[in-house]
Amino acid sequence: MWSRIKLKEKAKIRFQANYWRAVLVALILAFLAGSAGSSRGGTPSFDSDFPSSFESSAAIMEIPELVDSFEDDLSDELYDIDLLFTAGVASMIAAIIFVVVVVIICAVVLPLRVLLLNPLEIGCNRFFTKNLNEDAQVKEICYSFDYGYKNNIKTMFFRDLYVFLWSLLFVIPGIIKSYEYRMIPFILGENPGMDTDTAFAMSRKMMDGNKWDAFVLDLSFIGWHILSACTFGILGVFYVKPYVYQTDAALYEALKMQGTSQTF
């Protein structure tokens, strides 16, 4: 069984041995991880407002006043209707603009995520995996573009899709699935030609019985994250992020050595 202390000790030694490259790749990986009037009412009644007979001169004198009153009330009613109509049109325009913005963002961000960011994530994880045993080169981050590119983007797309769909069920299932599929980028970094179903099955097998321990491993860095926040992220860039990502790679290596993945 792997040990948090041993993983973190090895990660600390290895990322410090290749410090500036690890910092640069961790910064890239951190960037990749981190991509809504009232109506006045009341029309006058002609039956009650107009006199029944025009023989009375007093009644005749009241007609202009009644007409003026009717025109004022009608003007107020039309003004209120105009306000409601304007508010409705404004709301409709705002909703249309919102939908258009969302569509544009999806049309730009989704292809960017699928075609560029996900392959880079694989490459960054490959860098930290290789860095466990030798000084890895920054060029490793482009590995996924040269080997198994189409297969990699398909597998990573389904990983993101499944986690998103599971997250719709009160978030918790999505978190569990994110841990279940956690090893997929590392697996593809070493096996770019592996088909999607096999990569998912292998990640599930590697994380079977290890999801809670991996969660506790993540929690063990909370003190470092607090210190990073106190330094406005400076400590995170130059120490915490490469430390965390190198530990993730150490976890992947430990799970391989543990024998949960026999095909490697």
C-alpha atoms as an extended CHARMM CRD file, in Angstrom:
* protein
*
       264  EXT
         1         1  MET       CA              0.0000000000        0.0000000000        0.0000000000  PROA      1               0.0000000000
         2         2  TRP       CA              1.3140000000        3.4160000000       -0.9200000000  PROA      2               0.0000000000
         3         3  SER       CA              2.1090000000        6.0230000000        1.7030000000  PROA      3               0.0000000000
         4         4  ARG       CA              1.3150000000        9.7420000000        1.5090000000  PROA      4               0.0000000000
         5         5  ILE       CA              4.5300000000       10.6320000000        3.2930000000  PROA      5               0.0000000000
         6         6  LYS       CA              6.7110000000        8.6540000000        0.8880000000  PROA      6               0.0000000000
         7         7  LEU       CA              4.9130000000       10.0190000000       -2.1660000000  PROA      7               0.0000000000
         8         8  LYS       CA              5.3470000000       13.5980000000       -0.9960000000  PROA      8               0.0000000000
         9         9  GLU       CA              8.9800000000       13.0870000000       -0.0470000000  PROA      9               0.0000000000
        10        10  LYS       CA              9.8200000000       11.6960000000       -3.4670000000  PROA      10              0.0000000000
        11        11  ALA       CA              7.7970000000       14.4240000000       -5.2120000000  PROA      11              0.0000000000
        12        12  LYS       CA              9.5750000000       17.1460000000       -3.2670000000  PROA      12              0.0000000000
        13        13  ILE       CA             13.0000000000       15.7840000000       -4.1560000000  PROA      13              0.0000000000
        14        14  ARG       CA             12.2180000000       15.2830000000       -7.8350000000  PROA      14              0.0000000000
        15        15  PHE       CA             10.5460000000       18.5950000000       -8.6200000000  PROA      15              0.0000000000
        16        16  GLN       CA             13.3290000000       20.4740000000       -6.8250000000  PROA      16              0.0000000000
        17        17  ALA       CA             15.9040000000       18.5420000000       -8.8680000000  PROA      17              0.0000000000
        18        18  ASN       CA             14.3570000000       19.9380000000      -12.0640000000  PROA      18              0.0000000000
        19        19  TYR       CA             12.9910000000       23.0590000000      -10.4510000000  PROA      19              0.0000000000
        20        20  TRP       CA             12.4650000000       25.7110000000      -13.1390000000  PROA      20              0.0000000000
        21        21  ARG       CA             11.0740000000       23.3070000000      -15.7120000000  PROA      21              0.0000000000
        22        22  ALA       CA              8.7130000000       21.8780000000      -13.1200000000  PROA      22              0.0000000000
        23        23  VAL       CA              7.5650000000       25.3780000000      -12.1760000000  PROA      23              0.0000000000
        24        24  LEU       CA              6.8730000000       26.2700000000      -15.8080000000  PROA      24              0.0000000000
        25        25  VAL       CA              4.9500000000       23.0810000000      -16.5670000000  PROA      25              0.0000000000
        26        26  ALA       CA              3.0150000000       23.3260000000      -13.2880000000  PROA      26              0.0000000000
        27        27  LEU       CA              2.0110000000       26.8730000000      -14.2030000000  PROA      27              0.0000000000
        28        28  ILE       CA              0.7040000000       25.6460000000      -17.5540000000  PROA      28              0.0000000000
        29        29  LEU       CA             -1.1360000000       22.7560000000      -15.9340000000  PROA      29              0.0000000000
        30        30  ALA       CA             -2.6720000000       25.0550000000      -13.3090000000  PROA      30              0.0000000000
        31        31  PHE       CA             -3.9390000000       27.2800000000      -16.1270000000  PROA      31              0.0000000000
        32        32  LEU       CA             -5.4570000000       24.2630000000      -17.8610000000  PROA      32              0.0000000000
        33        33  ALA       CA             -7.1340000000       23.0700000000      -14.6600000000  PROA      33              0.0000000000
        34        34  GLY       CA             -8.5990000000       26.3780000000      -13.8360000000  PROA      34              0.0000000000
        35        35  SER       CA            -11.1500000000       27.1000000000      -17.5810000000  PROA      35              0.0000000000
        36        36  ALA       CA            -29.0740000000       36.4370000000      -15.4610000000  PROA      36              0.0000000000
        37        37  GLY       CA            -43.9070000000       48.8310000000      -14.0320000000  PROA      37              0.0000000000
        38        38  SER       CA            -47.2570000000       48.5430000000      -12.7780000000  PROA      38              0.0000000000
        39        39  SER       CA            -50.6450000000       49.3060000000      -14.3220000000  PROA      39              0.0000000000
        40        40  ARG       CA            -52.8010000000       52.0250000000      -12.8550000000  PROA      40              0.0000000000
        41        41  GLY       CA            -56.1060000000       50.5170000000      -14.0140000000  PROA      41              0.0000000000
        42        42  GLY       CA            -59.5970000000       51.8600000000      -14.2440000000  PROA      42              0.0000000000
        43        43  THR       CA            -61.2970000000       52.8730000000      -17.4800000000  PROA      43              0.0000000000
        44        44  PRO       CA            -64.2200000000       55.2250000000      -17.0520000000  PROA      44              0.0000000000
        45        45  SER       CA            -67.7630000000       53.9320000000      -17.4010000000  PROA      45              0.0000000000
        46        46  PHE       CA            -69.8870000000       55.8970000000      -19.8790000000  PROA      46              0.0000000000
        47        47  ASP       CA            -73.1010000000       54.7520000000      -18.2180000000  PROA      47              0.0000000000
        48        48  SER       CA            -72.1860000000       56.3610000000      -14.9180000000  PROA      48              0.0000000000
        49        49  ASP       CA            -70.1420000000       59.3410000000      -16.1010000000  PROA      49              0.0000000000
        50        50  PHE       CA            -72.4510000000       60.7210000000      -18.7760000000  PROA      50              0.0000000000
        51        51  PRO       CA            -75.8580000000       62.1180000000      -17.9570000000  PROA      51              0.0000000000
        52        52  SER       CA            -78.8410000000       60.3330000000      -19.4160000000  PROA      52              0.0000000000
        53        53  SER       CA            -80.3230000000       63.5420000000      -20.7750000000  PROA      53              0.0000000000
        54        54  PHE       CA            -78.7520000000       66.4800000000      -22.6150000000  PROA      54              0.0000000000
        55        55  GLU       CA            -81.6200000000       68.8510000000      -21.7630000000  PROA      55              0.0000000000
        56        56  SER       CA            -79.8350000000       70.1290000000      -18.7120000000  PROA      56              0.0000000000
        57        57  SER       CA            -77.4050000000       72.9160000000      -19.4980000000  PROA      57              0.0000000000
        58        58  ALA       CA            -75.3380000000       71.9770000000      -16.4160000000  PROA      58              0.0000000000
        59        59  ALA       CA            -74.8720000000       68.4970000000      -17.8150000000  PROA      59              0.0000000000
        60        60  ILE       CA            -73.8150000000       69.9420000000      -21.1630000000  PROA      60              0.0000000000
        61        61  MET       CA            -71.2050000000       72.1000000000      -19.4430000000  PROA      61              0.0000000000
        62        62  GLU       CA            -69.7100000000       69.0060000000      -17.7860000000  PROA      62              0.0000000000
        63        63  ILE       CA            -69.0570000000       67.2300000000      -21.0890000000  PROA      63              0.0000000000
        64        64  PRO       CA            -65.7210000000       68.9630000000      -21.8480000000  PROA      64              0.0000000000
        65        65  GLU       CA            -64.4660000000       68.1240000000      -18.3540000000  PROA      65              0.0000000000
        66        66  LEU       CA            -65.4720000000       64.4930000000      -18.7540000000  PROA      66              0.0000000000
        67        67  VAL       CA            -63.7340000000       64.2960000000      -22.1110000000  PROA      67              0.0000000000
        68        68  ASP       CA            -60.5760000000       65.8040000000      -20.6490000000  PROA      68              0.0000000000
        69        69  SER       CA            -60.6900000000       63.3360000000      -17.7430000000  PROA      69              0.0000000000
        70        70  PHE       CA            -61.1580000000       60.4290000000      -20.1180000000  PROA      70              0.0000000000
        71        71  GLU       CA            -58.2310000000       61.5570000000      -22.2720000000  PROA      71              0.0000000000
        72        72  ASP       CA            -55.9860000000       61.8770000000      -19.1930000000  PROA      72              0.0000000000
        73        73  ASP       CA            -56.8700000000       58.3850000000      -17.9530000000  PROA      73              0.0000000000
        74        74  LEU       CA            -56.4020000000       56.9220000000      -21.4130000000  PROA      74              0.0000000000
        75        75  SER       CA            -53.0170000000       58.6410000000      -21.7300000000  PROA      75              0.0000000000
        76        76  ASP       CA            -51.9300000000       57.1920000000      -18.3690000000  PROA      76              0.0000000000
        77        77  GLU       CA            -53.0640000000       53.7210000000      -19.4040000000  PROA      77              0.0000000000
        78        78  LEU       CA            -51.2030000000       53.9250000000      -22.7020000000  PROA      78              0.0000000000
        79        79  TYR       CA            -48.0870000000       55.1760000000      -20.8970000000  PROA      79              0.0000000000
        80        80  ASP       CA            -48.1580000000       52.2320000000      -18.4810000000  PROA      80              0.0000000000
        81        81  ILE       CA            -48.6730000000       49.7860000000      -21.3490000000  PROA      81              0.0000000000
        82        82  ASP       CA            -45.7630000000       51.3660000000      -23.1800000000  PROA      82              0.0000000000
        83        83  LEU       CA            -43.5510000000       50.9380000000      -20.0940000000  PROA      83              0.0000000000
        84        84  LEU       CA            -44.5280000000       47.2750000000      -19.7820000000  PROA      84              0.0000000000
        85        85  PHE       CA            -43.9160000000       46.6950000000      -23.4660000000  PROA      85              0.0000000000
        86        86  THR       CA            -40.5110000000       48.4030000000      -23.2790000000  PROA      86              0.0000000000
        87        87  ALA       CA            -39.5420000000       46.3510000000      -20.2080000000  PROA      87              0.0000000000
        88        88  GLY       CA            -40.6450000000       43.1470000000      -21.9300000000  PROA      88              0.0000000000
        89        89  VAL       CA            -38.6630000000       43.9540000000      -25.0670000000  PROA      89              0.0000000000
        90        90  ALA       CA            -35.5960000000       44.8430000000      -22.9720000000  PROA      90              0.0000000000
        91        91  SER       CA            -35.8470000000       41.5480000000      -21.0770000000  PROA      91              0.0000000000
        92        92  MET       CA            -36.2050000000       39.6270000000      -24.3170000000  PROA      92              0.0000000000
        93        93  ILE       CA            -33.2000000000       41.3770000000      -25.8440000000  PROA      93              0.0000000000
        94        94  ALA       CA            -31.1380000000       40.6780000000      -22.6910000000  PROA      94              0.0000000000
        95        95  ALA       CA            -32.1070000000       36.9990000000      -22.8200000000  PROA      95              0.0000000000
        96        96  ILE       CA            -31.1890000000       36.7760000000      -26.5020000000  PROA      96              0.0000000000
        97        97  ILE       CA            -27.8420000000       38.4580000000      -25.8640000000  PROA      97              0.0000000000
        98        98  PHE       CA            -27.1410000000       36.0480000000      -22.9890000000  PROA      98              0.0000000000
        99        99  VAL       CA            -27.9360000000       33.0210000000      -25.1530000000  PROA      99              0.0000000000
       100       100  VAL       CA            -25.7830000000       34.3500000000      -27.9980000000  PROA      100             0.0000000000
       101       101  VAL       CA            -22.8560000000       34.9800000000      -25.6240000000  PROA      101             0.0000000000
       102       102  VAL       CA            -23.1620000000       31.4690000000      -24.1720000000  PROA      102             0.0000000000
       103       103  VAL       CA            -23.2850000000       29.9460000000      -27.6630000000  PROA      103             0.0000000000
       104       104  ILE       CA            -20.2400000000       31.9680000000      -28.7510000000  PROA      104             0.0000000000
       105       105  ILE       CA            -18.3020000000       30.9780000000      -25.6230000000  PROA      105             0.0000000000
       106       106  CYS       CA            -19.1820000000       27.3160000000      -26.1380000000  PROA      106             0.0000000000
       107       107  ALA       CA            -18.2900000000       27.5450000000      -29.8070000000  PROA      107             0.0000000000
       108       108  VAL       CA            -14.8670000000       28.9580000000      -28.9250000000  PROA      108             0.0000000000
       109       109  VAL       CA            -14.0140000000       27.4570000000      -25.5340000000  PROA      109             0.0000000000
       110       110  LEU       CA            -15.2170000000       23.9010000000      -26.1690000000  PROA      110             0.0000000000
       111       111  PRO       CA            -13.1160000000       23.3260000000      -29.3130000000  PROA      111             0.0000000000
       112       112  LEU       CA            -10.1800000000       25.0290000000      -27.5950000000  PROA      112             0.0000000000
       113       113  ARG       CA            -10.5630000000       22.7170000000      -24.6110000000  PROA      113             0.0000000000
       114       114  VAL       CA            -10.9630000000       19.5790000000      -26.7120000000  PROA      114             0.0000000000
       115       115  LEU       CA             -8.3500000000       20.2420000000      -29.3910000000  PROA      115             0.0000000000
       116       116  LEU       CA             -5.6500000000       22.1060000000      -27.4430000000  PROA      116             0.0000000000
       117       117  LEU       CA             -5.9950000000       22.1790000000      -23.6660000000  PROA      117             0.0000000000
       118       118  ASN       CA             -6.7500000000       18.4950000000      -23.0820000000  PROA      118             0.0000000000
       119       119  PRO       CA             -3.7480000000       17.2860000000      -25.1320000000  PROA      119             0.0000000000
       120       120  LEU       CA             -1.5860000000       19.7630000000      -23.2220000000  PROA      120             0.0000000000
       121       121  GLU       CA             -2.9060000000       18.3360000000      -19.9530000000  PROA      121             0.0000000000
       122       122  ILE       CA             -1.7710000000       14.8880000000      -21.0470000000  PROA      122             0.0000000000
       123       123  GLY       CA              1.6450000000       16.2540000000      -21.9700000000  PROA      123             0.0000000000
       124       124  CYS       CA              2.0570000000       18.0720000000      -18.6460000000  PROA      124             0.0000000000
       125       125  ASN       CA              1.2070000000       14.9270000000      -16.7130000000  PROA      125             0.0000000000
       126       126  ARG       CA              3.6530000000       12.9900000000      -18.8770000000  PROA      126             0.0000000000
       127       127  PHE       CA              6.3360000000       15.5210000000      -17.9470000000  PROA      127             0.0000000000
       128       128  PHE       CA              5.8080000000       14.9710000000      -14.2180000000  PROA      128             0.0000000000
       129       129  THR       CA              5.6720000000       11.1920000000      -14.6790000000  PROA      129             0.0000000000
       130       130  LYS       CA              9.0310000000       11.1570000000      -16.4700000000  PROA      130             0.0000000000
       131       131  ASN       CA             10.4330000000       13.6620000000      -13.9900000000  PROA      131             0.0000000000
       132       132  LEU       CA             10.0690000000       11.0910000000      -11.2140000000  PROA      132             0.0000000000
       133       133  ASN       CA             13.0680000000        9.1670000000      -12.5140000000  PROA      133             0.0000000000
       134       134  GLU       CA             14.9710000000       11.6440000000      -14.6870000000  PROA      134             0.0000000000
       135       135  ASP       CA             15.0920000000       15.3380000000      -15.4810000000  PROA      135             0.0000000000
       136       136  ALA       CA             12.2080000000       15.6850000000      -17.9230000000  PROA      136             0.0000000000
       137       137  GLN       CA             12.2130000000       18.1910000000      -20.7600000000  PROA      137             0.0000000000
       138       138  VAL       CA              9.5270000000       20.8350000000      -21.2760000000  PROA      138             0.0000000000
       139       139  LYS       CA              8.9380000000       19.5010000000      -24.8010000000  PROA      139             0.0000000000
       140       140  GLU       CA              7.0810000000       16.5690000000      -23.2030000000  PROA      140             0.0000000000
       141       141  ILE       CA              4.0090000000       18.7670000000      -22.9170000000  PROA      141             0.0000000000
       142       142  CYS       CA              3.5850000000       18.5360000000      -26.7030000000  PROA      142             0.0000000000
       143       143  TYR       CA              3.8500000000       14.7430000000      -26.7290000000  PROA      143             0.0000000000
       144       144  SER       CA              0.1190000000       14.1820000000      -27.1860000000  PROA      144             0.0000000000
       145       145  PHE       CA              0.0700000000       16.2340000000      -30.3880000000  PROA      145             0.0000000000
       146       146  ASP       CA              2.6040000000       13.9170000000      -32.0070000000  PROA      146             0.0000000000
       147       147  TYR       CA              1.3470000000       10.5520000000      -30.7410000000  PROA      147             0.0000000000
       148       148  GLY       CA             -2.2450000000        9.3580000000      -30.7450000000  PROA      148             0.0000000000
       149       149  TYR       CA             -3.6910000000       12.8500000000      -31.0240000000  PROA      149             0.0000000000
       150       150  LYS       CA             -7.1590000000       11.8750000000      -32.3060000000  PROA      150             0.0000000000
       151       151  ASN       CA             -7.5070000000        9.0550000000      -29.8350000000  PROA      151             0.0000000000
       152       152  ASN       CA             -6.3820000000       11.2810000000      -26.9730000000  PROA      152             0.0000000000
       153       153  ILE       CA             -8.8200000000       14.0990000000      -27.6860000000  PROA      153             0.0000000000
       154       154  LYS       CA            -11.6800000000       11.5980000000      -27.9670000000  PROA      154             0.0000000000
       155       155  THR       CA            -10.8780000000        9.9230000000      -24.6650000000  PROA      155             0.0000000000
       156       156  MET       CA            -10.3710000000       13.2030000000      -22.8040000000  PROA      156             0.0000000000
       157       157  PHE       CA            -13.5880000000       14.5960000000      -24.2940000000  PROA      157             0.0000000000
       158       158  PHE       CA            -15.5850000000       11.6790000000      -22.9190000000  PROA      158             0.0000000000
       159       159  ARG       CA            -13.8300000000       12.0180000000      -19.5690000000  PROA      159             0.0000000000
       160       160  ASP       CA            -14.9540000000       15.6550000000      -19.3110000000  PROA      160             0.0000000000
       161       161  LEU       CA            -18.4440000000       14.8060000000      -20.5630000000  PROA      161             0.0000000000
       162       162  TYR       CA            -18.9890000000       11.9800000000      -18.0870000000  PROA      162             0.0000000000
       163       163  VAL       CA            -17.7440000000       14.0210000000      -15.1410000000  PROA      163             0.0000000000
       164       164  PHE       CA            -20.0000000000       16.9290000000      -16.1730000000  PROA      164             0.0000000000
       165       165  LEU       CA            -23.0700000000       14.7040000000      -16.5120000000  PROA      165             0.0000000000
       166       166  TRP       CA            -22.4330000000       13.0170000000      -13.1740000000  PROA      166             0.0000000000
       167       167  SER       CA            -21.9440000000       16.4540000000      -11.5900000000  PROA      167             0.0000000000
       168       168  LEU       CA            -25.5340000000       17.3090000000      -12.4840000000  PROA      168             0.0000000000
       169       169  LEU       CA            -26.6060000000       14.7770000000       -9.8230000000  PROA      169             0.0000000000
       170       170  PHE       CA            -26.0090000000       17.0460000000       -6.8160000000  PROA      170             0.0000000000
       171       171  VAL       CA            -22.2550000000       17.4780000000       -7.5060000000  PROA      171             0.0000000000
       172       172  ILE       CA            -21.0290000000       14.6510000000       -5.2400000000  PROA      172             0.0000000000
       173       173  PRO       CA            -21.2530000000       11.9160000000       -7.9370000000  PROA      173             0.0000000000
       174       174  GLY       CA            -19.2400000000       14.1820000000      -10.2230000000  PROA      174             0.0000000000
       175       175  ILE       CA            -16.4830000000       14.4910000000       -7.6100000000  PROA      175             0.0000000000
       176       176  ILE       CA            -16.4030000000       10.7160000000       -7.1900000000  PROA      176             0.0000000000
       177       177  LYS       CA            -16.1730000000       10.2140000000      -10.9600000000  PROA      177             0.0000000000
       178       178  SER       CA            -13.4020000000       12.7990000000      -11.2420000000  PROA      178             0.0000000000
       179       179  TYR       CA            -11.3500000000       10.6610000000       -8.8480000000  PROA      179             0.0000000000
       180       180  GLU       CA            -12.3220000000        7.5050000000      -10.6880000000  PROA      180             0.0000000000
       181       181  TYR       CA            -11.0570000000        8.9450000000      -13.9850000000  PROA      181             0.0000000000
       182       182  ARG       CA             -8.0980000000       10.7440000000      -12.4020000000  PROA      182             0.0000000000
       183       183  MET       CA             -5.4300000000        8.5220000000      -13.9610000000  PROA      183             0.0000000000
       184       184  ILE       CA             -6.6310000000        8.8470000000      -17.5660000000  PROA      184             0.0000000000
       185       185  PRO       CA             -4.2380000000       11.6990000000      -18.5520000000  PROA      185             0.0000000000
       186       186  PHE       CA             -1.3020000000        9.8050000000      -17.0240000000  PROA      186             0.0000000000
       187       187  ILE       CA             -2.3150000000        6.5840000000      -18.7850000000  PROA      187             0.0000000000
       188       188  LEU       CA             -2.5870000000        8.3380000000      -22.1500000000  PROA      188             0.0000000000
       189       189  GLY       CA              0.7390000000       10.0640000000      -21.5250000000  PROA      189             0.0000000000
       190       190  GLU       CA              2.4020000000        6.6490000000      -21.5250000000  PROA      190             0.0000000000
       191       191  ASN       CA             -0.0270000000        4.8450000000      -23.8460000000  PROA      191             0.0000000000
       192       192  PRO       CA             -1.2800000000        7.3720000000      -26.4310000000  PROA      192             0.0000000000
       193       193  GLY       CA             -2.7180000000        4.6790000000      -28.6750000000  PROA      193             0.0000000000
       194       194  MET       CA             -4.8710000000        3.0870000000      -25.9710000000  PROA      194             0.0000000000
       195       195  ASP       CA             -8.5610000000        3.0330000000      -26.9040000000  PROA      195             0.0000000000
       196       196  THR       CA            -11.0880000000        4.9500000000      -24.8450000000  PROA      196             0.0000000000
       197       197  ASP       CA            -12.8160000000        2.0190000000      -23.1560000000  PROA      197             0.0000000000
       198       198  THR       CA             -9.5370000000        0.4740000000      -22.0540000000  PROA      198             0.0000000000
       199       199  ALA       CA             -8.2540000000        3.7840000000      -20.6600000000  PROA      199             0.0000000000
       200       200  PHE       CA            -11.4280000000        4.2720000000      -18.6410000000  PROA      200             0.0000000000
       201       201  ALA       CA            -11.3910000000        0.6900000000      -17.3850000000  PROA      201             0.0000000000
       202       202  MET       CA             -7.7330000000        0.9600000000      -16.3980000000  PROA      202             0.0000000000
       203       203  SER       CA             -8.2540000000        4.2140000000      -14.5030000000  PROA      203             0.0000000000
       204       204  ARG       CA            -11.2330000000        2.7420000000      -12.6610000000  PROA      204             0.0000000000
       205       205  LYS       CA             -9.1750000000       -0.3020000000      -11.7380000000  PROA      205             0.0000000000
       206       206  MET       CA             -6.2350000000        1.7620000000      -10.5230000000  PROA      206             0.0000000000
       207       207  MET       CA             -8.4680000000        3.9820000000       -8.3840000000  PROA      207             0.0000000000
       208       208  ASP       CA            -10.6050000000        1.1660000000       -7.0320000000  PROA      208             0.0000000000
       209       209  GLY       CA            -10.1440000000        1.3050000000       -3.2730000000  PROA      209             0.0000000000
       210       210  ASN       CA             -7.8680000000        4.3350000000       -3.5970000000  PROA      210             0.0000000000
       211       211  LYS       CA            -10.3320000000        7.1870000000       -4.1790000000  PROA      211             0.0000000000
       212       212  TRP       CA            -10.7070000000        8.0640000000       -0.4940000000  PROA      212             0.0000000000
       213       213  ASP       CA             -6.9500000000        7.8690000000        0.1160000000  PROA      213             0.0000000000
       214       214  ALA       CA             -6.3750000000       10.0950000000       -2.9150000000  PROA      214             0.0000000000
       215       215  PHE       CA             -8.9130000000       12.5600000000       -1.5060000000  PROA      215             0.0000000000
       216       216  VAL       CA             -7.0750000000       12.5920000000        1.8300000000  PROA      216             0.0000000000
       217       217  LEU       CA             -3.8190000000       13.1060000000       -0.0670000000  PROA      217             0.0000000000
       218       218  ASP       CA             -5.3320000000       16.2010000000       -1.6800000000  PROA      218             0.0000000000
       219       219  LEU       CA             -6.5030000000       17.4530000000        1.7070000000  PROA      219             0.0000000000
       220       220  SER       CA             -2.9820000000       17.1080000000        3.0850000000  PROA      220             0.0000000000
       221       221  PHE       CA             -1.9690000000       20.0810000000        0.9170000000  PROA      221             0.0000000000
       222       222  ILE       CA             -4.5960000000       22.4130000000        2.3720000000  PROA      222             0.0000000000
       223       223  GLY       CA             -2.0530000000       24.1380000000        4.5990000000  PROA      223             0.0000000000
       224       224  TRP       CA              0.1470000000       24.8610000000        1.5940000000  PROA      224             0.0000000000
       225       225  HSD       CA             -2.8190000000       26.2560000000       -0.3210000000  PROA      225             0.0000000000
       226       226  ILE       CA             -3.6480000000       28.5750000000        2.5870000000  PROA      226             0.0000000000
       227       227  LEU       CA             -0.0580000000       29.8130000000        2.6590000000  PROA      227             0.0000000000
       228       228  SER       CA             -0.2210000000       30.2940000000       -1.1110000000  PROA      228             0.0000000000
       229       229  ALA       CA             -3.3460000000       32.4280000000       -0.7200000000  PROA      229             0.0000000000
       230       230  CYS       CA             -1.5940000000       34.5080000000        1.9510000000  PROA      230             0.0000000000
       231       231  THR       CA              1.1830000000       35.2690000000       -0.5510000000  PROA      231             0.0000000000
       232       232  PHE       CA             -1.3370000000       36.1380000000       -3.3040000000  PROA      232             0.0000000000
       233       233  GLY       CA             -0.4910000000       32.9430000000       -5.1880000000  PROA      233             0.0000000000
       234       234  ILE       CA              3.2550000000       33.5740000000       -5.4050000000  PROA      234             0.0000000000
       235       235  LEU       CA              4.0870000000       30.5660000000       -3.2160000000  PROA      235             0.0000000000
       236       236  GLY       CA              1.6680000000       28.4970000000       -5.2840000000  PROA      236             0.0000000000
       237       237  VAL       CA              3.4620000000       29.3040000000       -8.5250000000  PROA      237             0.0000000000
       238       238  PHE       CA              6.9930000000       28.7170000000       -7.2770000000  PROA      238             0.0000000000
       239       239  TYR       CA              6.4410000000       25.8390000000       -4.8800000000  PROA      239             0.0000000000
       240       240  VAL       CA              2.9680000000       24.4850000000       -4.1110000000  PROA      240             0.0000000000
       241       241  LYS       CA              1.7060000000       23.7570000000       -7.6480000000  PROA      241             0.0000000000
       242       242  PRO       CA              4.7890000000       21.8430000000       -8.8540000000  PROA      242             0.0000000000
       243       243  TYR       CA              4.8490000000       20.0160000000       -5.5160000000  PROA      243             0.0000000000
       244       244  VAL       CA              1.1970000000       18.9460000000       -5.8700000000  PROA      244             0.0000000000
       245       245  TYR       CA              1.4530000000       17.8980000000       -9.5140000000  PROA      245             0.0000000000
       246       246  GLN       CA              4.6410000000       15.9600000000       -8.9100000000  PROA      246             0.0000000000
       247       247  THR       CA              2.8900000000       14.1560000000       -6.0530000000  PROA      247             0.0000000000
       248       248  ASP       CA              0.0180000000       13.2610000000       -8.3810000000  PROA      248             0.0000000000
       249       249  ALA       CA              2.5210000000       11.6860000000      -10.7460000000  PROA      249             0.0000000000
       250       250  ALA       CA              4.0760000000        9.8190000000       -7.8070000000  PROA      250             0.0000000000
       251       251  LEU       CA              0.6230000000        8.4750000000       -6.9470000000  PROA      251             0.0000000000
       252       252  TYR       CA              0.2040000000        7.2290000000      -10.5080000000  PROA      252             0.0000000000
       253       253  GLU       CA              3.5510000000        5.4680000000      -10.3620000000  PROA      253             0.0000000000
       254       254  ALA       CA              2.7080000000        3.9320000000       -6.9840000000  PROA      254             0.0000000000
       255       255  LEU       CA             -0.5870000000        2.5610000000       -8.2870000000  PROA      255             0.0000000000
       256       256  LYS       CA              1.2220000000        0.9940000000      -11.2380000000  PROA      256             0.0000000000
       257       257  MET       CA              3.7780000000       -0.6240000000       -8.9640000000  PROA      257             0.0000000000
       258       258  GLN       CA              1.0020000000       -1.7860000000       -6.6830000000  PROA      258             0.0000000000
       259       259  GLY       CA             -0.0640000000       -4.0740000000       -9.4840000000  PROA      259             0.0000000000
       260       260  THR       CA             -3.5340000000       -2.6480000000      -10.1150000000  PROA      260             0.0000000000
       261       261  SER       CA             -2.7240000000       -2.2380000000      -13.7920000000  PROA      261             0.0000000000
       262       262  GLN       CA             -1.1360000000       -5.3510000000      -15.2330000000  PROA      262             0.0000000000
       263       263  THR       CA             -1.0040000000       -4.2080000000      -18.8590000000  PROA      263             0.0000000000
       264       264  PHE       CA              1.6980000000       -1.6060000000      -18.3530000000  PROA      264             0.0000000000
